[in-house]
């Protein structure tokens, strides 16, 4: 099956990373793919645009079926190949409810409070244009959010939504890995630290670490000292 | 089953509206519920906080199972009650891929370009602080986005993801209804106009129109003249 799949992806893109983890977990590790270079605008190239007129990655094909939105690819792969590899969304309704809740909670809250409100803000706002009270508010909201997830992991003592790896971990792990790259020091959040270390050693996450992270140090680390 | 369900919701909240449409479509129209008033901070009340420590609506219970994220509730209801009422996510993998793609495309793009970049921006940025070129850029991006969906509807000639009402329509319709309330005149987008009129007459959408929309005119209409 993997030989009929094709993924266009970019290194370090969280929307790309999520379906790549699913592909590994479902046992499709040999899928065909092309790593595109954003700086060369390869995501606007003819081959991508033909399948994805928005000119974005991920762009994904499974035979004739094209799915391009990150969450849609994850859901498509899990629902189409339910019985292959790791089961990422449980059949039991209470367990499924918990997985769905944590998936979408990560997707909306962590994306907003970590990426948009803090990392992109610090990248895009010149130091002289930042208001101290705004920065403090954003950092406090991020700390509160991280503490919430620290608490969730304190309840499960394992993965995010229970004793098994699930789609909730697929949705959450890339954010926390990116936060660590951006300087977040997890020592004060022991559950998150143990979770991060355990997951970082998992084969699907080892196989999908953004290649440029191994080659280049980050240009800045706005999350250093936040906790 | 509906008698075991309970929803806390707010009038006009798109995250609340989506699961409310699903509840109607699945045949759970008689579910128990409480309309909370944001201005009285009822979403921070003890009854909500007990089920949803974030103090947000929607907050939803199905028996002992609590699910609070809007997209998670939609997915939970559809996957738990697959064979009840309207089938919102098809079994056929190609059809399902299309529905998932359009759901998440609406969720990320329309939310960003309509709500965040235009409506919230116009609400939150004083007129003297708006840069003309920024406003033009945001409005152009919104126009381009709406034209994209006009094109999708030109292909299907029916609902968003094909000949049947689906979860893609659940995710998309509330945005377009809100845009119309905010002054968007659909005359220049005939497919969207016909779609909006048809869906607005659908029982599940009639039953779930935000009650305060019937009582109050909007305070301002920033989308007037955009198209």
Interface residues (C-beta under 8 A of the other chain):
Chain A: X53 X54 X62 X64 X65 X66 X67 X68 X69 X70 X71 X72 X75 X76 X79 X80 X89 X93 X94 X96 X97 X100 X101 X103 X104 X105 X107 X108 X109 X148
Chain B: X53 X54 X62 X64 X65 X66 X67 X68 X69 X70 X71 X72 X75 X76 X79 X80 X89 X93 X94 X96 X97 X100 X101 X103 X104 X105 X107 X108 X109 X148
